[in-house]
Amino acid sequence: MTEEIKRRFEEYCVEHKISGEKKKELKNKLEELIKRSKFEPGESLGIVTTQSLSEPATQMTMRSYHFAASAGIRMVSGLPRLIELFDLRKDIDNVTTVYLLENSKEKAEKLATEIAESKLENVISDIDYELLDSRVKVSLDKASLDKLYLTPEEIVTGVIKKFVKKYKSSLSRNKLYFEDVKSYSEFRILKQKLLNLHIKGVKGAKETLILNRDGEWIIQVRGGSFKKIISLENVDTTRTTTTDVEEICDVLGIEAARTMLINEIKKTLEEQGIEVDPRYIGVAADVMCANGKVEAMSRYGIMKYKNSVLTKLNFEETVKLLFDSAILNRKDKLNTAMANLMINQLSPIGTGTVKLRWRL
């Protein structure tokens, strides 16, 4: 145990008033932790980490799903989820778990309506083109409006007046009228525009589900902006989280993204009954977050920072990289394990990190 660790340990014990047997027990745990954290100089941690994560992944199921919070929204798990995390896939629907500041079913239901994306088509019962009067009549469904805590007047002032300026509009007894629609083709264009008008909620929030977990009401949301969701009233921003690593990084910072990566990888492996030393998961997360932003383990992510030409060849675009390297006269100093393995030369790991200066 170093002097710095001893000093900080003593300060911790004084601050938390720890002494006697409890202090001795805590010191033994700390010494055991330090002992377990040691590794031999020159040990190839990168290769061991890769092996520790990749080999168990070959035993994982290819098509696997589970339901968030034990019921409701289906989430990807198993190998597909690991691929999403390491490749930072863009074409996925993130799932946000929203915690409330005021815990009640009524508050959860109201917040769910604030989050779920609603379009005008969700509150329209009928839409007709009155040919003789050259106008369009839109019938609003009062029950649907009440569920969203909206009024017909709010629809007109907040949406129609802003986005439908070409036609004069009016409201009468839950019916919207648009004047001077001259042809049926104009009606079809107007109808499509009206149906797709966003009236409430977070854009992209396709699905919301209210759940009770151990007496606490939470909301599961598929899709939508994490930043906009946590900006709503009655959202507990200290506990609300999402499955999208890059959004976590953009909104909460790189340290939060690193922690989320570790937790998600660990949870995904444990769901499949696979146990991996957390330190290897931490190394993988550190590599992905080392440059202040989350980057994928691919040729477009962390591999683009590699200086070794031969190391880059290991990632998919072999011929293209060789051609570009030859044209640009790039050189490989052969100071990486991968480069030396490829040419059957002693790698700079273990005893390969030292050289014999003279023969005894």
C-alpha positions as CSV (number, residue, x, y, z in Angstrom):
1,M,0.0,0.0,0.0
2,T,1.5,3.4,-1.0
3,E,1.9,6.3,1.3
4,E,-0.8,8.3,-0.6
5,I,-3.3,5.5,-0.3
6,K,-2.5,5.1,3.4
7,R,-3.0,8.9,4.0
8,R,-6.3,8.9,2.1
9,F,-7.5,5.9,4.0
10,E,-6.7,7.5,7.4
11,E,-8.5,10.7,6.3
12,Y,-11.6,8.6,5.3
13,C,-11.7,6.8,8.6
14,V,-11.4,10.1,10.6
15,E,-14.1,11.8,8.4
16,H,-16.5,8.8,8.9
17,K,-15.5,8.1,12.5
18,I,-14.3,4.5,11.8
19,S,-12.0,2.8,14.3
20,G,-11.2,-0.4,16.1
21,E,-12.2,-3.7,14.5
22,K,-14.3,-2.0,11.8
23,K,-11.2,0.0,10.6
24,K,-9.1,-3.2,10.6
25,E,-11.6,-5.1,8.6
26,L,-11.9,-2.2,6.1
27,K,-8.1,-2.0,5.8
28,N,-7.9,-5.8,5.0
29,K,-10.5,-5.3,2.3
30,L,-8.6,-2.4,0.8
31,E,-5.3,-4.5,0.8
32,E,-7.1,-7.4,-0.9
33,L,-8.5,-5.0,-3.5
34,I,-5.1,-3.5,-4.2
35,K,-3.6,-7.1,-4.5
36,R,-6.3,-8.1,-7.0
37,S,-5.7,-5.0,-9.0
38,K,-2.0,-5.6,-9.6
39,F,-0.7,-7.0,-12.9
40,E,2.7,-7.9,-14.2
41,P,4.7,-5.3,-16.2
42,G,4.2,-5.9,-19.9
43,E,1.0,-7.9,-19.5
44,S,-1.1,-7.7,-22.6
45,L,-4.2,-6.3,-21.0
46,G,-5.8,-5.3,-24.3
47,I,-5.7,-8.8,-25.7
48,V,-6.9,-10.4,-22.4
49,T,-9.8,-7.9,-22.3
50,T,-10.7,-8.6,-25.9
51,Q,-10.6,-12.4,-25.2
52,S,-12.6,-12.1,-22.0
53,L,-15.4,-10.2,-23.7
54,S,-15.4,-11.8,-27.1
55,E,-15.2,-15.5,-26.2
56,P,-18.3,-15.5,-23.9
57,A,-20.2,-13.5,-26.6
58,T,-19.9,-16.5,-28.9
59,Q,-22.1,-18.4,-26.5
60,M,-24.8,-15.8,-26.4
61,T,-28.2,-16.1,-28.2
62,M,-28.5,-14.3,-31.5
63,R,-32.1,-13.3,-31.3
64,S,-33.1,-12.3,-27.8
65,Y,-35.5,-9.8,-26.3
66,H,-36.7,-9.0,-22.8
67,F,-39.3,-6.7,-21.5
68,A,-38.2,-3.5,-19.8
69,A,-39.2,-3.3,-16.1
70,S,-40.5,-6.9,-16.3
71,A,-43.5,-6.1,-18.5
72,G,-44.4,-3.9,-21.5
73,I,-41.9,-2.4,-23.9
74,R,-39.7,-5.0,-25.6
75,M,-35.9,-4.4,-25.6
76,V,-33.1,-6.1,-27.4
77,S,-30.7,-8.2,-25.3
78,G,-28.1,-10.9,-25.8
79,L,-25.5,-10.6,-28.6
80,P,-27.6,-8.0,-30.7
81,R,-27.5,-5.6,-27.6
82,L,-23.7,-6.1,-27.2
83,I,-23.3,-5.2,-30.9
84,E,-25.5,-2.1,-30.5
85,L,-23.3,-0.9,-27.6
86,F,-19.8,-1.6,-29.1
87,D,-20.8,-0.4,-32.6
88,L,-22.9,2.5,-31.4
89,R,-25.7,1.6,-33.8
90,K,-27.8,4.5,-35.0
91,D,-30.8,2.6,-36.4
92,I,-32.3,1.6,-33.0
93,D,-35.2,2.9,-30.9
94,N,-33.8,4.0,-27.5
95,V,-35.9,3.2,-24.4
96,T,-36.0,5.9,-21.7
97,T,-36.9,5.1,-18.1
98,V,-38.6,8.1,-16.5
99,Y,-38.8,8.6,-12.8
100,L,-41.2,11.1,-11.2
101,L,-40.6,13.7,-8.5
102,E,-44.2,13.4,-7.3
103,N,-45.0,9.7,-7.2
104,S,-48.7,9.0,-8.1
105,K,-50.6,7.3,-10.8
106,E,-52.4,10.5,-11.8
107,K,-49.1,12.4,-12.2
108,A,-47.6,9.5,-14.2
109,E,-50.6,9.5,-16.6
110,K,-50.4,13.2,-17.1
111,L,-46.7,13.1,-17.7
112,A,-47.1,10.3,-20.2
113,T,-49.4,12.5,-22.3
114,E,-46.8,15.2,-22.2
115,I,-44.2,12.8,-23.5
116,A,-46.0,10.6,-26.1
117,E,-46.0,12.2,-29.5
118,S,-49.5,13.1,-30.6
119,K,-50.5,14.2,-34.1
120,L,-53.7,15.9,-35.3
121,E,-54.9,12.6,-36.7
122,N,-55.1,11.2,-33.1
123,V,-57.9,13.7,-32.2
124,I,-59.8,13.8,-35.6
125,S,-63.0,11.8,-35.9
126,D,-63.8,12.8,-39.5
127,I,-62.5,15.0,-42.3
128,D,-64.6,15.9,-45.3
129,Y,-64.4,18.1,-48.5
130,E,-67.6,20.1,-49.0
131,L,-67.5,20.5,-52.8
132,L,-70.3,23.1,-53.1
133,D,-68.8,25.4,-50.5
134,S,-65.2,24.7,-51.5
135,R,-64.2,24.1,-47.9
136,V,-62.9,21.4,-45.7
137,K,-64.6,20.3,-42.5
138,V,-62.6,18.7,-39.8
139,S,-64.5,17.1,-36.8
140,L,-62.5,17.0,-33.6
141,D,-63.0,14.2,-31.1
142,K,-63.7,15.7,-27.7
143,A,-62.9,12.5,-25.7
144,S,-59.5,12.3,-27.4
145,L,-58.7,15.9,-26.7
146,D,-59.7,15.5,-23.0
147,K,-57.2,12.6,-22.7
148,L,-54.4,14.9,-24.0
149,Y,-55.6,17.8,-21.7
150,L,-56.2,19.9,-24.8
151,T,-59.1,22.1,-26.0
152,P,-60.2,22.8,-29.6
153,E,-59.2,26.5,-29.1
154,E,-55.6,25.4,-28.2
155,I,-55.5,23.3,-31.4
156,V,-56.5,26.4,-33.5
157,T,-54.2,28.9,-31.9
158,G,-51.2,26.7,-31.1
159,V,-51.1,24.6,-34.3
160,I,-53.4,25.6,-37.1
161,K,-52.7,29.3,-37.1
162,K,-48.9,28.6,-37.1
163,F,-48.6,25.8,-39.8
164,V,-51.7,26.2,-42.0
165,K,-51.5,29.8,-43.2
166,K,-52.6,29.3,-46.8
167,Y,-56.3,28.8,-46.0
168,K,-58.6,30.9,-43.7
169,S,-59.6,28.7,-40.7
170,S,-62.5,29.0,-38.2
171,L,-63.8,26.9,-35.3
172,S,-67.4,26.1,-34.5
173,R,-68.7,23.4,-32.0
174,N,-65.6,21.2,-32.2
175,K,-65.4,21.5,-36.0
176,L,-62.6,23.2,-37.9
177,Y,-63.4,24.8,-41.3
178,F,-60.8,25.7,-44.0
179,E,-62.2,28.0,-46.7
180,D,-61.4,28.4,-50.4
181,V,-60.1,24.9,-51.0
182,K,-60.6,25.0,-54.8
183,S,-60.0,21.4,-55.9
184,Y,-60.0,17.9,-54.7
185,S,-56.2,17.6,-55.3
186,E,-55.8,20.6,-53.0
187,F,-58.0,18.9,-50.4
188,R,-55.8,15.8,-50.5
189,I,-52.6,17.8,-50.0
190,L,-54.2,19.7,-47.1
191,K,-55.6,16.5,-45.5
192,Q,-52.2,14.9,-45.5
193,K,-50.6,17.9,-43.9
194,L,-53.3,18.2,-41.3
195,L,-53.1,14.5,-40.3
196,N,-49.3,14.8,-39.8
197,L,-49.4,18.0,-37.7
198,H,-47.6,17.6,-34.4
199,I,-49.8,18.9,-31.6
200,K,-48.3,17.6,-28.4
201,G,-45.5,15.5,-26.8
202,V,-41.9,14.8,-27.7
203,K,-41.3,14.2,-31.4
204,G,-40.3,10.6,-32.0
205,A,-41.7,9.2,-28.8
206,K,-43.6,6.3,-30.4
207,E,-44.8,4.5,-27.3
208,T,-45.2,5.1,-23.5
209,L,-46.0,2.6,-20.8
210,I,-46.8,3.4,-17.2
211,L,-45.5,0.7,-14.7
212,N,-45.5,0.3,-10.9
213,R,-42.2,-1.0,-9.7
214,D,-42.1,-1.8,-5.9
215,G,-44.7,0.9,-5.2
216,E,-43.1,3.5,-7.4
217,W,-44.7,4.7,-10.7
218,I,-42.3,4.9,-13.6
219,I,-42.8,5.6,-17.4
220,Q,-41.1,3.6,-20.1
221,V,-40.7,5.5,-23.4
222,R,-39.7,4.2,-26.8
223,G,-38.0,6.8,-29.0
224,G,-37.9,10.5,-28.5
225,S,-35.2,13.0,-27.4
226,F,-33.8,12.2,-24.0
227,K,-32.9,15.9,-23.5
228,K,-36.5,17.0,-24.2
229,I,-37.9,14.3,-21.9
230,I,-35.8,15.3,-18.9
231,S,-36.7,19.0,-19.4
232,L,-40.4,18.3,-18.7
233,E,-41.9,19.1,-15.3
234,N,-42.1,16.5,-12.6
235,V,-39.2,14.4,-14.2
236,D,-36.5,13.3,-11.7
237,T,-33.4,14.1,-13.7
238,T,-31.1,12.5,-11.2
239,R,-32.5,9.0,-11.9
240,T,-34.0,9.1,-15.4
241,T,-31.9,7.3,-17.9
242,T,-31.9,6.0,-21.5
243,T,-30.4,3.1,-23.4
244,D,-28.8,5.4,-26.0
245,V,-25.1,5.9,-25.0
246,E,-24.5,8.9,-27.3
247,E,-27.5,10.8,-25.9
248,I,-26.3,10.2,-22.4
249,C,-22.9,11.6,-23.4
250,D,-24.4,14.7,-25.1
251,V,-26.7,15.5,-22.2
252,L,-25.0,14.2,-19.0
253,G,-21.3,14.1,-20.1
254,I,-18.6,11.5,-20.9
255,E,-18.3,10.1,-17.3
256,A,-22.1,9.4,-17.3
257,A,-21.7,7.7,-20.7
258,R,-18.8,5.5,-19.4
259,T,-20.8,4.4,-16.4
260,M,-23.8,3.7,-18.5
261,L,-21.7,1.6,-20.9
262,I,-20.2,-0.5,-18.1
263,N,-23.6,-1.1,-16.5
264,E,-25.3,-2.0,-19.8
265,I,-22.5,-4.4,-20.9
266,K,-22.5,-6.0,-17.4
267,K,-26.3,-6.4,-17.3
268,T,-26.4,-7.8,-20.9
269,L,-23.8,-10.5,-20.0
270,E,-25.5,-11.4,-16.7
271,E,-28.8,-11.8,-18.4
272,Q,-27.2,-14.6,-20.4
273,G,-25.6,-16.2,-17.3
274,I,-22.1,-15.0,-18.3
275,E,-19.8,-13.6,-15.6
276,V,-16.9,-11.4,-16.7
277,D,-14.5,-9.5,-14.5
278,P,-15.8,-5.9,-14.2
279,R,-12.2,-4.6,-14.8
280,Y,-12.2,-5.9,-18.4
281,I,-15.6,-4.2,-19.0
282,G,-14.1,-1.0,-17.5
283,V,-11.1,-1.2,-19.8
284,A,-13.4,-1.5,-22.9
285,A,-15.5,1.4,-21.7
286,D,-12.4,3.5,-21.1
287,V,-11.0,2.9,-24.6
288,M,-14.4,4.0,-26.1
289,C,-14.5,7.2,-24.0
290,A,-10.8,8.1,-23.9
291,N,-11.1,11.0,-26.4
292,G,-13.9,12.9,-24.6
293,K,-16.6,11.4,-26.7
294,V,-18.1,8.0,-27.1
295,E,-16.6,6.2,-30.1
296,A,-17.4,2.8,-31.6
297,M,-15.1,-0.1,-31.7
298,S,-14.8,-0.1,-35.4
299,R,-12.7,1.3,-38.3
300,Y,-14.8,4.5,-38.1
301,G,-14.3,4.8,-34.3
302,I,-11.2,4.0,-32.2
303,M,-9.3,2.3,-35.0
304,K,-8.9,5.6,-36.9
305,Y,-6.5,6.8,-34.2
306,K,-4.2,3.9,-34.6
307,N,-0.9,4.8,-36.2
308,S,0.1,1.2,-37.1
309,V,-0.8,0.3,-40.7
310,L,-0.8,-3.4,-40.0
311,T,-3.1,-3.0,-36.9
312,K,-5.6,-1.2,-39.1
313,L,-5.5,-4.0,-41.6
314,N,-7.2,-6.2,-39.1
315,F,-10.4,-4.1,-39.4
316,E,-12.3,-5.0,-42.6
317,E,-10.9,-2.7,-45.3
318,T,-7.6,-4.5,-45.9
319,V,-7.0,-3.8,-49.7
320,K,-8.0,-0.2,-49.5
321,L,-5.8,0.5,-46.5
322,L,-2.8,-1.2,-48.1
323,F,-3.3,0.7,-51.3
324,D,-3.6,4.1,-49.5
325,S,-0.6,3.4,-47.3
326,A,1.5,2.5,-50.3
327,I,0.5,5.7,-52.1
328,L,1.1,7.9,-49.1
329,N,4.4,6.1,-48.2
330,R,3.2,5.3,-44.6
331,K,5.6,3.3,-42.3
332,D,4.8,0.9,-39.5
333,K,7.2,1.0,-36.5
334,L,6.1,-2.4,-35.5
335,N,5.5,-1.3,-31.9
336,T,2.1,-3.0,-31.4
337,A,1.2,-6.6,-30.5
338,M,-1.1,-7.0,-33.6
339,A,1.5,-5.8,-36.1
340,N,4.2,-8.1,-34.8
341,L,1.8,-11.1,-34.7
342,M,0.9,-10.6,-38.3
343,I,4.5,-10.8,-39.5
344,N,5.4,-13.6,-37.0
345,Q,7.8,-11.4,-35.0
346,L,8.2,-11.2,-31.2
347,S,5.5,-8.9,-29.8
348,P,6.3,-6.1,-27.3
349,I,4.4,-7.9,-24.5
350,G,5.6,-9.8,-21.5
351,T,9.3,-10.7,-21.9
352,G,9.2,-9.1,-25.3
353,T,9.1,-5.7,-23.7
354,V,12.8,-5.9,-22.7
355,K,16.0,-6.5,-24.8
356,L,19.2,-8.2,-23.8
357,R,22.0,-5.6,-24.0
358,W,24.8,-8.1,-23.7
359,R,25.2,-11.9,-23.4
360,L,26.3,-13.2,-20.0
